[in-house]
Amino acid sequence: MSDLRRIAGMSMAKGYGVLLSLAMLFVSARLLGPEGRGEFAAATAWAALFATLCNLSLGQALQHRLQAAAAKPSLGEQLGTLGGMAGLLSALALGLAAALYLGSGGALFKGIGPLSMVLALATVPLLVWEQYSGNIGAAASQTGLLNRAQYIGRTVGFAAFFLLVMALGWGVAGALSAQLIGQLLVGLLVAWPLFKLAGGSLNWLQREVKPLLRSGLAIHLTTVSAFLLDQVSLLLINHHLSKPEVGWYQLAQQMVALMLIVPQSALMIVYGGLANSTPDAYWPRQRRLNWRLLGGLAGLAVAAWLLAPLVVPLVAGQAFAPSVPLFRMLLPTVLGISLALLMTPQWIGRGLLRLNMALTCVTGAAVVAASFWAIPHYGLDGAVWVRLGVYAVWVPLAQIVFWLWCNRQAAKE
């Protein structure tokens, strides 16, 4: 099967999940209103924050270890080691979250009730596992398995949403419960087939723990930096602005996320290709793929700009009309984020973790500092301009320089 066909398959599966999430968003926007939607968005943002901070990017670190390790870990060893790490790191994250909530009397999590926080944080171990299992499945060329899990898990979660929110009227708690059910099913539908494929064996590989942590910590700053611009902005908006503004901004972010499913799917395909090759040998093939995907995404961005004023009020309601200009302003970031995603396997495969870490530290510090200053002063416009400065200017420039360097390295082979 060609790379483009496999990317199309994964994109359809991811797109299906994102579309269902957007459908839930639009329906919940009407049922819960901007304020209820804002509470849901803030609770899920906190869960995503803890999951992202605690996973230490060990899934991506596995890709580096498959390139660098003298004896590559077997599938059973990958499952046992990363599964054990997922449990330990998730327990640490949940303990920290509980301490912060109880220690501040809930003030740090402004406007989010205890039940909403518990339901949101229950997804943290599942989000960590999804990041690990996705990379394990990609390295094992089991993209079909990942696709099936997305289709089934997201469908059940969507059905649970209608039952709990529309039929039973559980409000924000129902929406968070439905999300938890869907995420649990996705995790199980990936874990069990991989376990059987490994011959029913799970092995903790002690010799790989330190190398995984060392590589993961270097990669993790890149992951956290990308996350910070999304979630720190959302959390600061929740703190300084109103709940409706949280809902408007999150809707714009979700629509941008929908456009990123293609490069995210391509990322898994590239990881699978690199697992059986070298970065220099694989680069010409990846470069052709990059050009095709970036060209298609540019056309998609133009279409989204034209259709947004018609689609958003029609689907989400007139109360979410302010999301349209926000989304249009964020569209230039799509190509920058996509380019960064597509180049990530080359950074990891070539072992350029320290250089990537240094670039990320500068970017992350700028994101946090600028967001803390811009959002209280300029509101939603401040959040958007910070994102544009990073993902439409700085990140593309850095990745283009790296692209040219990869060209030179591959030409020497």
VOPAGU-2260 file (C-alpha; in pm, 1 decimal, decimal comma):
REM VOPAGU-2260
SITE   aa  ch    i         X         Y         Z
SITE  MET   A    0       0,0       0,0       0,0
SITE  SER   A    1     138,1     343,5     -95,1
SITE  ASP   A    2     222,0     606,9     164,7
SITE  LEU   A    3     -52,1     836,8      38,3
SITE  ARG   A    4    -315,8     562,7      65,4
SITE  ARG   A    5    -206,6     477,9     419,0
SITE  ILE   A    6    -207,8     846,7     511,6
SITE  ALA   A    7    -555,6     875,8     361,3
SITE  GLY   A    8    -671,3     578,8     570,8
SITE  MET   A    9    -530,7     720,7     893,4
SITE  SER   A   10    -658,6    1068,5     808,3
SITE  MET   A   11   -1009,2     932,5     757,7
SITE  ALA   A   12    -995,6     754,5    1094,3
SITE  LYS   A   13    -855,9    1057,2    1277,8
SITE  GLY   A   14   -1086,7    1287,4    1086,2
SITE  TYR   A   15   -1383,0    1076,6    1185,2
SITE  GLY   A   16   -1287,5    1112,5    1550,9
SITE  VAL   A   17   -1231,1    1486,7    1519,4
SITE  LEU   A   18   -1557,3    1534,0    1330,1
SITE  LEU   A   19   -1746,3    1350,8    1603,1
SITE  SER   A   20   -1570,6    1567,5    1861,8
SITE  LEU   A   21   -1673,6    1876,2    1666,0
SITE  ALA   A   22   -2028,7    1747,2    1638,7
SITE  MET   A   23   -2028,8    1698,4    2015,7
SITE  LEU   A   24   -1885,7    2048,0    2048,8
SITE  PHE   A   25   -2154,4    2202,2    1829,9
SITE  VAL   A   26   -2439,7    2013,9    1999,5
SITE  SER   A   27   -2302,4    2086,5    2346,1
SITE  ALA   A   28   -2265,2    2450,9    2244,8
SITE  ARG   A   29   -2640,7    2463,9    2190,5
SITE  LEU   A   30   -2733,9    2250,5    2492,7
SITE  LEU   A   31   -2485,1    2387,1    2744,9
SITE  GLY   A   32   -2443,5    2738,0    2609,9
SITE  PRO   A   33   -2113,2    2927,8    2596,2
SITE  GLU   A   34   -2070,5    2915,0    2975,6
SITE  GLY   A   35   -2122,1    2538,5    3005,2
SITE  ARG   A   36   -1909,8    2484,0    2698,7
SITE  GLY   A   37   -1640,9    2700,6    2856,4
SITE  GLU   A   38   -1637,7    2483,2    3171,8
SITE  PHE   A   39   -1611,0    2168,6    2958,6
SITE  ALA   A   40   -1326,2    2322,2    2755,1
SITE  ALA   A   41   -1135,5    2435,5    3065,4
SITE  ALA   A   42   -1170,1    2094,2    3236,7
SITE  THR   A   43   -1046,6    1904,6    2931,0
SITE  ALA   A   44    -762,5    2155,9    2891,3
SITE  TRP   A   45    -640,5    2078,7    3244,0
SITE  ALA   A   46    -658,5    1703,5    3176,1
SITE  ALA   A   47    -464,1    1746,8    2852,8
SITE  LEU   A   48    -209,0    1961,9    3035,8
SITE  PHE   A   49    -138,1    1697,2    3301,2
SITE  ALA   A   50    -132,4    1415,6    3043,6
SITE  THR   A   51     107,3    1604,4    2817,2
SITE  LEU   A   52     340,3    1711,5    3096,2
SITE  CYS   A   53     363,0    1366,0    3252,6
SITE  ASN   A   54     400,5    1145,4    2943,0
SITE  LEU   A   55     760,9    1269,0    2892,1
SITE  SER   A   56     725,3    1198,6    2517,0
SITE  LEU   A   57     832,5     836,8    2568,3
SITE  GLY   A   58     632,1     731,6    2262,2
SITE  GLN   A   59     850,2     947,9    2037,4
SITE  ALA   A   60    1157,1     842,1    2235,9
SITE  LEU   A   61    1078,6     484,1    2134,5
SITE  GLN   A   62    1120,7     588,0    1770,4
SITE  HIS   A   63    1467,7     719,5    1851,3
SITE  ARG   A   64    1557,9     402,7    2039,8
SITE  LEU   A   65    1451,1     188,5    1743,7
SITE  GLN   A   66    1707,9     380,9    1538,3
SITE  ALA   A   67    1984,6     397,2    1800,1
SITE  ALA   A   68    1961,2      80,2    2012,7
SITE  ALA   A   69    2204,3    -200,0    1931,7
SITE  ALA   A   70    1938,0    -458,4    2022,7
SITE  LYS   A   71    1593,3    -326,5    1932,2
SITE  PRO   A   72    1325,4    -403,8    2193,7
SITE  SER   A   73    1062,6    -658,9    2090,1
SITE  LEU   A   74     693,3    -573,4    2074,0
SITE  GLY   A   75     630,3    -740,4    2411,0
SITE  GLU   A   76     917,0    -542,3    2562,4
SITE  GLN   A   77     784,5    -217,8    2414,7
SITE  LEU   A   78     436,7    -285,3    2555,7
SITE  GLY   A   79     561,4    -391,2    2898,6
SITE  THR   A   80     808,5    -107,7    2943,3
SITE  LEU   A   81     594,9     176,1    2809,6
SITE  GLY   A   82     279,8      35,8    2971,4
SITE  GLY   A   83     452,2      30,0    3309,3
SITE  MET   A   84     586,1     381,8    3260,5
SITE  ALA   A   85     237,3     502,3    3162,5
SITE  GLY   A   86      99,2     373,5    3493,9
SITE  LEU   A   87     375,6     527,0    3705,4
SITE  LEU   A   88     373,3     866,7    3534,9
SITE  SER   A   89      -6,9     888,1    3534,6
SITE  ALA   A   90     -18,8     820,0    3909,2
SITE  LEU   A   91     232,4    1102,0    3959,9
SITE  ALA   A   92      23,8    1341,3    3747,0
SITE  LEU   A   93    -301,4    1259,7    3924,5
SITE  GLY   A   94    -139,7    1301,8    4266,0
SITE  LEU   A   95      -9,0    1643,7    4164,3
SITE  ALA   A   96    -350,4    1746,9    4028,6
SITE  ALA   A   97    -525,4    1640,8    4350,5
SITE  ALA   A   98    -272,6    1827,5    4564,2
SITE  LEU   A   99    -315,2    2146,9    4359,1
SITE  TYR   A  100    -695,5    2127,7    4367,3
SITE  LEU   A  101    -720,6    2055,9    4739,4
SITE  GLY   A  102    -439,5    2293,4    4831,4
SITE  SER   A  103    -600,5    2586,8    4650,5
SITE  GLY   A  104    -956,0    2494,6    4746,8
SITE  GLY   A  105   -1033,3    2476,7    4375,4
SITE  ALA   A  106    -933,4    2841,9    4321,2
SITE  LEU   A  107    -653,1    2747,2    4078,0
SITE  PHE   A  108    -911,9    2568,4    3861,5
SITE  LYS   A  109   -1142,2    2868,4    3847,9
SITE  GLY   A  110   -1505,7    2786,0    3771,5
SITE  ILE   A  111   -1456,0    2406,9    3741,7
SITE  GLY   A  112   -1651,7    2195,9    3991,3
SITE  PRO   A  113   -1505,6    1891,1    4171,7
SITE  LEU   A  114   -1712,0    1638,6    3970,0
SITE  SER   A  115   -1605,1    1793,7    3639,0
SITE  MET   A  116   -1240,0    1784,9    3743,6
SITE  VAL   A  117   -1258,5    1419,8    3854,0
SITE  LEU   A  118   -1420,6    1311,5    3526,6
SITE  ALA   A  119   -1173,2    1511,9    3318,6
SITE  LEU   A  120    -866,3    1389,6    3509,0
SITE  ALA   A  121    -981,0    1026,3    3479,7
SITE  THR   A  122    -883,3    1048,4    3113,0
SITE  VAL   A  123    -519,5    1133,4    3194,3
SITE  PRO   A  124    -386,2     771,5    3204,1
SITE  LEU   A  125    -579,3     694,5    2883,8
SITE  LEU   A  126    -437,6     999,3    2704,5
SITE  VAL   A  127     -85,6     899,2    2809,8
SITE  TRP   A  128    -141,0     544,5    2686,7
SITE  GLU   A  129    -283,1     665,7    2354,5
SITE  GLN   A  130      38,0     859,4    2289,8
SITE  TYR   A  131     252,8     553,3    2369,5
SITE  SER   A  132      40,4     292,5    2192,5
SITE  GLY   A  133      11,1     504,0    1877,7
SITE  ASN   A  134     388,6     507,3    1840,2
SITE  ILE   A  135     416,9     136,7    1921,2
SITE  GLY   A  136     151,6      55,6    1660,1
SITE  ALA   A  137     314,8     278,7    1397,4
SITE  ALA   A  138     656,3     119,0    1451,2
SITE  ALA   A  139     493,6    -224,6    1414,0
SITE  SER   A  140     316,7    -109,3    1092,3
SITE  GLN   A  141     -23,2    -167,8    1256,3
SITE  THR   A  142    -190,8     148,8    1132,3
SITE  GLY   A  143    -505,6     -47,0    1044,4
SITE  LEU   A  144    -540,8    -145,3    1409,3
SITE  LEU   A  145    -508,7     217,9    1518,2
SITE  ASN   A  146    -771,7     319,3    1261,9
SITE  ARG   A  147   -1026,3      61,2    1382,7
SITE  ALA   A  148    -981,4     169,0    1743,6
SITE  GLN   A  149   -1053,3     529,7    1646,2
SITE  TYR   A  150   -1367,7     440,8    1449,1
SITE  ILE   A  151   -1520,3     218,3    1718,3
SITE  GLY   A  152   -1413,1     412,3    2027,9
SITE  ARG   A  153   -1517,7     753,0    1897,6
SITE  THR   A  154   -1851,4     619,5    1772,9
SITE  VAL   A  155   -1936,3     471,0    2113,2
SITE  GLY   A  156   -1827,0     793,6    2283,1
SITE  PHE   A  157   -2052,6     993,6    2051,2
SITE  ALA   A  158   -2347,8     766,6    2126,0
SITE  ALA   A  159   -2277,8     798,3    2499,1
SITE  PHE   A  160   -2277,7    1176,0    2462,7
SITE  PHE   A  161   -2627,3    1177,1    2317,1
SITE  LEU   A  162   -2752,6     938,7    2584,2
SITE  LEU   A  163   -2598,5    1123,7    2879,6
SITE  VAL   A  164   -2636,3    1484,7    2766,7
SITE  MET   A  165   -2946,2    1488,5    2548,6
SITE  ALA   A  166   -3153,8    1202,9    2689,2
SITE  LEU   A  167   -3057,0    1212,4    3057,4
SITE  GLY   A  168   -2969,4    1582,2    3081,1
SITE  TRP   A  169   -2645,6    1535,9    3274,0
SITE  GLY   A  170   -2495,9    1857,9    3133,2
SITE  VAL   A  171   -2119,8    1912,7    3158,1
SITE  ALA   A  172   -2074,4    1595,3    3365,7
SITE  GLY   A  173   -2245,1    1393,3    3092,6
SITE  ALA   A  174   -2023,0    1540,0    2820,2
SITE  LEU   A  175   -1709,1    1461,8    3022,1
SITE  SER   A  176   -1834,3    1108,5    3100,6
SITE  ALA   A  177   -1896,3    1040,9    2732,2
SITE  GLN   A  178   -1545,2    1157,2    2649,9
SITE  LEU   A  179   -1406,7     922,4    2916,3
SITE  ILE   A  180   -1600,6     623,5    2779,2
SITE  GLY   A  181   -1479,3     683,1    2424,9
SITE  GLN   A  182   -1117,7     728,4    2534,6
SITE  LEU   A  183   -1128,5     410,1    2743,7
SITE  LEU   A  184   -1254,5     206,6    2450,7
SITE  VAL   A  185    -987,6     345,7    2215,2
SITE  GLY   A  186    -717,9     244,9    2464,2
SITE  LEU   A  187    -852,1    -109,0    2508,0
SITE  LEU   A  188    -900,3    -166,7    2135,4
SITE  VAL   A  189    -532,5     -87,7    2074,6
SITE  ALA   A  190    -383,1    -255,7    2381,4
SITE  TRP   A  191    -548,7    -596,8    2348,9
SITE  PRO   A  192    -463,2    -669,4    1980,2
SITE  LEU   A  193    -103,9    -551,1    2031,9
SITE  PHE   A  194     -80,4    -778,2    2336,5
SITE  LYS   A  195    -198,3   -1075,7    2127,5
SITE  LEU   A  196      39,2    -979,4    1843,7
SITE  ALA   A  197     323,1    -988,1    2096,7
SITE  GLY   A  198     233,9   -1349,0    2177,3
SITE  GLY   A  199      62,5   -1260,0    2503,0
SITE  SER   A  200     385,9   -1141,0    2661,6
SITE  LEU   A  201     465,3    -821,3    2849,8
SITE  ASN   A  202     825,5    -769,0    2955,3
SITE  TRP   A  203     973,1    -483,2    3154,9
SITE  LEU   A  204    1305,0    -402,6    2984,7
SITE  GLN   A  205    1511,6    -236,3    3255,7
SITE  ARG   A  206    1805,8    -154,6    3028,3
SITE  GLU   A  207    1582,0      64,9    2810,2
SITE  VAL   A  208    1429,5     272,6    3090,9
SITE  LYS   A  209    1715,1     519,7    3130,7
SITE  PRO   A  210    1777,0     563,7    2754,7
SITE  LEU   A  211    1404,5     615,1    2698,1
SITE  LEU   A  212    1384,9     874,5    2976,0
SITE  ARG   A  213    1698,5    1050,5    2852,4
SITE  SER   A  214    1571,8    1071,4    2494,0
SITE  GLY   A  215    1216,7    1145,3    2604,6
SITE  LEU   A  216    1315,7    1437,8    2824,7
SITE  ALA   A  217    1505,2    1596,1    2536,2
SITE  ILE   A  218    1210,1    1547,2    2300,3
SITE  HIS   A  219     957,4    1645,4    2563,7
SITE  LEU   A  220    1043,5    2012,4    2559,4
SITE  THR   A  221     931,2    2022,0    2196,9
SITE  THR   A  222     603,6    1852,5    2287,1
SITE  VAL   A  223     543,2    2080,3    2584,1
SITE  SER   A  224     625,1    2391,9    2382,0
SITE  ALA   A  225     366,2    2304,3    2118,5
SITE  PHE   A  226     114,8    2224,2    2388,6
SITE  LEU   A  227     182,2    2543,6    2581,0
SITE  LEU   A  228      67,8    2769,8    2303,2
SITE  ASP   A  229    -263,7    2584,2    2284,1
SITE  GLN   A  230    -341,1    2515,9    2646,5
SITE  VAL   A  231    -172,1    2801,4    2832,1
SITE  SER   A  232    -366,5    3041,6    2611,9
SITE  LEU   A  233    -689,8    2859,0    2690,6
SITE  LEU   A  234    -621,4    2849,8    3063,9
SITE  LEU   A  235    -523,2    3217,8    3072,8
SITE  ILE   A  236    -837,9    3310,2    2882,1
SITE  ASN   A  237   -1035,3    3109,1    3138,3
SITE  HIS   A  238    -862,8    3300,8    3419,2
SITE  HIS   A  239    -869,9    3655,8    3282,1
SITE  LEU   A  240   -1169,9    3661,0    3048,8
SITE  SER   A  241   -1522,7    3521,9    3043,4
SITE  LYS   A  242   -1649,2    3166,3    2995,7
SITE  PRO   A  243   -1808,6    3253,6    2655,7
SITE  GLU   A  244   -1469,6    3377,1    2533,1
SITE  VAL   A  245   -1315,3    3043,4    2636,7
SITE  GLY   A  246   -1580,1    2868,0    2427,4
SITE  TRP   A  247   -1525,4    3093,9    2123,5
SITE  TYR   A  248   -1148,6    3051,1    2129,6
SITE  GLN   A  249   -1163,0    2676,2    2183,2
SITE  LEU   A  250   -1400,0    2634,3    1889,6
SITE  ALA   A  251   -1153,5    2819,0    1666,1
SITE  GLN   A  252    -872,7    2594,2    1794,8
SITE  GLN   A  253   -1079,5    2281,8    1730,6
SITE  MET   A  254   -1140,4    2385,0    1370,4
SITE  VAL   A  255    -767,6    2434,4    1319,1
SITE  ALA   A  256    -708,0    2091,8    1477,2
SITE  LEU   A  257    -944,7    1937,2    1224,2
SITE  MET   A  258    -718,2    2059,0     944,7
SITE  LEU   A  259    -411,6    1901,7    1107,0
SITE  ILE   A  260    -527,8    1542,0    1089,8
SITE  VAL   A  261    -347,9    1484,0     758,3
SITE  PRO   A  262       3,9    1579,4     879,0
SITE  GLN   A  263     -61,3    1395,1    1206,8
SITE  SER   A  264    -148,3    1083,2    1011,1
SITE  ALA   A  265     155,9    1130,3     787,5
SITE  LEU   A  266     371,3    1148,8    1100,0
SITE  MET   A  267     279,8     790,6    1194,0
SITE  ILE   A  268     350,9     667,0     840,4
SITE  VAL   A  269     691,3     838,4     835,9
SITE  TYR   A  270     780,5     686,4    1173,2
SITE  GLY   A  271     697,6     343,6    1034,7
SITE  GLY   A  272     916,9     406,1     728,5
SITE  LEU   A  273    1209,7     529,5     934,5
SITE  ALA   A  274    1189,5     224,5    1164,1
SITE  ASN   A  275    1302,8      14,4     865,6
SITE  SER   A  276    1544,8     265,1     708,6
SITE  THR   A  277    1777,3     554,7     794,4
SITE  PRO   A  278    1697,6     928,3     797,5
SITE  ASP   A  279    1919,6    1007,1     496,9
SITE  ALA   A  280    1796,4     713,6     289,5
SITE  TYR   A  281    1432,7     791,5     366,1
SITE  TRP   A  282    1456,0    1170,3     322,7
SITE  PRO   A  283    1400,0    1191,6     -59,7
SITE  ARG   A  284    1081,0     988,4     -23,5
SITE  GLN   A  285     966,6    1194,5     273,9
SITE  ARG   A  286    1049,3    1521,8      96,1
SITE  ARG   A  287     820,5    1435,1    -196,4
SITE  LEU   A  288     547,7    1344,0      49,0
SITE  ASN   A  289     594,9    1672,7     236,3
SITE  TRP   A  290     552,3    1881,2     -79,5
SITE  ARG   A  291     230,0    1705,1    -176,4
SITE  LEU   A  292      78,1    1737,0     168,2
SITE  LEU   A  293     173,1    2102,6     218,6
SITE  GLY   A  294      32,6    2195,3    -123,1
SITE  GLY   A  295    -296,0    2023,2     -44,4
SITE  LEU   A  296    -317,2    2190,8     296,8
SITE  ALA   A  297    -264,5    2536,0     142,4
SITE  GLY   A  298    -567,3    2479,7     -81,5
SITE  LEU   A  299    -768,1    2349,8     213,6
SITE  ALA   A  300    -686,4    2664,4     415,3
SITE  VAL   A  301    -818,5    2889,3     136,8
SITE  ALA   A  302   -1143,2    2690,2     120,4
SITE  ALA   A  303   -1180,6    2704,4     501,2
SITE  TRP   A  304   -1136,2    3083,8     500,0
SITE  LEU   A  305   -1416,5    3121,2     245,1
SITE  LEU   A  306   -1661,4    2878,2     408,6
SITE  ALA   A  307   -1614,9    2965,4     777,0
SITE  PRO   A  308   -1870,5    3253,7     792,5
SITE  LEU   A  309   -2137,7    3022,7     651,8
SITE  VAL   A  310   -2058,9    2698,2     833,1
SITE  VAL   A  311   -1985,0    2808,2    1191,6
SITE  PRO   A  312   -2309,4    3000,5    1267,2
SITE  LEU   A  313   -2511,1    2734,9    1084,1
SITE  VAL   A  314   -2373,5    2444,9    1286,9
SITE  ALA   A  315   -2278,2    2596,6    1623,5
SITE  GLY   A  316   -2535,8    2872,7    1634,2
SITE  GLN   A  317   -2518,4    3248,3    1613,1
SITE  ALA   A  318   -2378,6    3265,6    1969,6
SITE  PHE   A  319   -2049,6    3131,9    1829,3
SITE  ALA   A  320   -2021,1    3381,9    1541,3
SITE  PRO   A  321   -1720,2    3547,2    1718,5
SITE  SER   A  322   -1525,5    3223,4    1651,2
SITE  VAL   A  323   -1522,0    3298,1    1276,4
SITE  PRO   A  324   -1272,0    3588,7    1275,5
SITE  LEU   A  325   -1058,5    3403,9    1532,1
SITE  PHE   A  326   -1044,3    3096,4    1310,2
SITE  ARG   A  327    -963,6    3302,4    1001,1
SITE  MET   A  328    -678,5    3475,6    1182,5
SITE  LEU   A  329    -538,4    3137,4    1293,9
SITE  LEU   A  330    -538,5    2982,4     945,3
SITE  PRO   A  331    -178,7    3089,6     859,2
SITE  THR   A  332     -58,9    2866,7    1143,9
SITE  VAL   A  333    -181,2    2551,1     970,6
SITE  LEU   A  334     114,3    2528,5     730,7
SITE  GLY   A  335     368,0    2612,2    1003,2
SITE  ILE   A  336     234,7    2348,3    1241,2
SITE  SER   A  337     209,3    2094,2     958,3
SITE  LEU   A  338     569,3    2154,0     851,9
SITE  ALA   A  339     687,9    2112,7    1212,0
SITE  LEU   A  340     494,9    1786,6    1246,1
SITE  LEU   A  341     631,5    1646,6     920,9
SITE  MET   A  342     992,1    1729,7    1013,7
SITE  THR   A  343     972,6    1584,7    1366,0
SITE  PRO   A  344    1075,7    1228,2    1264,9
SITE  GLN   A  345    1391,5    1362,8    1101,5
SITE  TRP   A  346    1490,9    1552,8    1415,2
SITE  ILE   A  347    1436,0    1242,8    1627,4
SITE  GLY   A  348    1580,2     990,2    1381,6
SITE  ARG   A  349    1900,9    1192,2    1338,9
SITE  GLY   A  350    1946,9    1222,1    1714,8
SITE  LEU   A  351    1945,2    1604,3    1706,7
SITE  LEU   A  352    1770,3    1614,6    2038,8
SITE  ARG   A  353    1985,0    1875,4    2213,4
SITE  LEU   A  354    1964,4    2124,3    1927,1
SITE  ASN   A  355    1591,3    2072,8    1903,8
SITE  MET   A  356    1569,0    2113,1    2281,2
SITE  ALA   A  357    1754,9    2445,8    2270,2
SITE  LEU   A  358    1527,5    2582,6    1997,7
SITE  THR   A  359    1225,3    2463,4    2191,1
SITE  CYS   A  360    1336,4    2625,0    2517,0
SITE  VAL   A  361    1358,2    2963,3    2347,7
SITE  THR   A  362    1021,0    2913,3    2176,4
SITE  GLY   A  363     847,1    2787,3    2489,6
SITE  ALA   A  364     976,3    3072,4    2705,6
SITE  ALA   A  365     860,4    3326,6    2446,9
SITE  VAL   A  366     516,5    3163,9    2426,2
SITE  VAL   A  367     456,2    3167,5    2800,7
SITE  ALA   A  368     590,2    3518,6    2856,4
SITE  ALA   A  369     401,8    3665,3    2560,9
SITE  SER   A  370      75,3    3492,8    2657,7
SITE  PHE   A  371      93,5    3613,5    3017,3
SITE  TRP   A  372     138,2    3969,7    2891,7
SITE  ALA   A  373     -82,1    3974,1    2580,1
SITE  ILE   A  374    -402,6    3806,6    2700,0
SITE  PRO   A  375    -473,3    4034,9    3000,2
SITE  HIS   A  376    -396,7    4340,9    2784,4
SITE  TYR   A  377    -549,4    4245,5    2447,8
SITE  GLY   A  378    -787,4    3959,4    2524,6
SITE  LEU   A  379    -853,3    3703,5    2251,8
SITE  ASP   A  380    -659,6    3906,8    1994,3
SITE  GLY   A  381    -352,3    3880,2    2214,0
SITE  ALA   A  382    -380,4    3498,8    2224,1
SITE  VAL   A  383    -413,8    3483,3    1846,6
SITE  TRP   A  384    -116,4    3711,1    1777,5
SITE  VAL   A  385     110,6    3508,4    2004,7
SITE  ARG   A  386      13,9    3195,0    1814,4
SITE  LEU   A  387      71,4    3363,0    1477,7
SITE  GLY   A  388     413,7    3489,7    1579,8
SITE  VAL   A  389     526,8    3141,1    1678,8
SITE  TYR   A  390     359,3    2908,0    1426,3
SITE  ALA   A  391     333,1    3135,4    1122,1
SITE  VAL   A  392     676,5    3300,0    1147,4
SITE  TRP   A  393     935,1    3154,4    1384,6
SITE  VAL   A  394     863,0    2779,9    1359,1
SITE  PRO   A  395     842,3    2770,5     974,5
SITE  LEU   A  396    1171,3    2960,3     941,3
SITE  ALA   A  397    1350,1    2716,5    1174,2
SITE  GLN   A  398    1204,6    2412,4     995,9
SITE  ILE   A  399    1296,0    2545,0     649,0
SITE  VAL   A  400    1659,5    2579,1     759,1
SITE  PHE   A  401    1650,5    2220,6     886,4
SITE  TRP   A  402    1487,6    2103,6     558,9
SITE  LEU   A  403    1778,0    2253,9     359,6
SITE  TRP   A  404    2028,0    2086,8     591,3
SITE  CYS   A  405    1855,0    1748,8     539,6
SITE  ASN   A  406    1887,8    1802,8     164,2
SITE  ARG   A  407    2262,9    1848,6     197,4
SITE  GLN   A  408    2306,2    1547,4     425,6
SITE  ALA   A  409    2105,2    1318,6     197,8
SITE  ALA   A  410    2301,3    1437,3    -108,4
SITE  LYS   A  411    2624,4    1315,3      56,2
SITE  GLU   A  412    2495,0     959,1      74,4
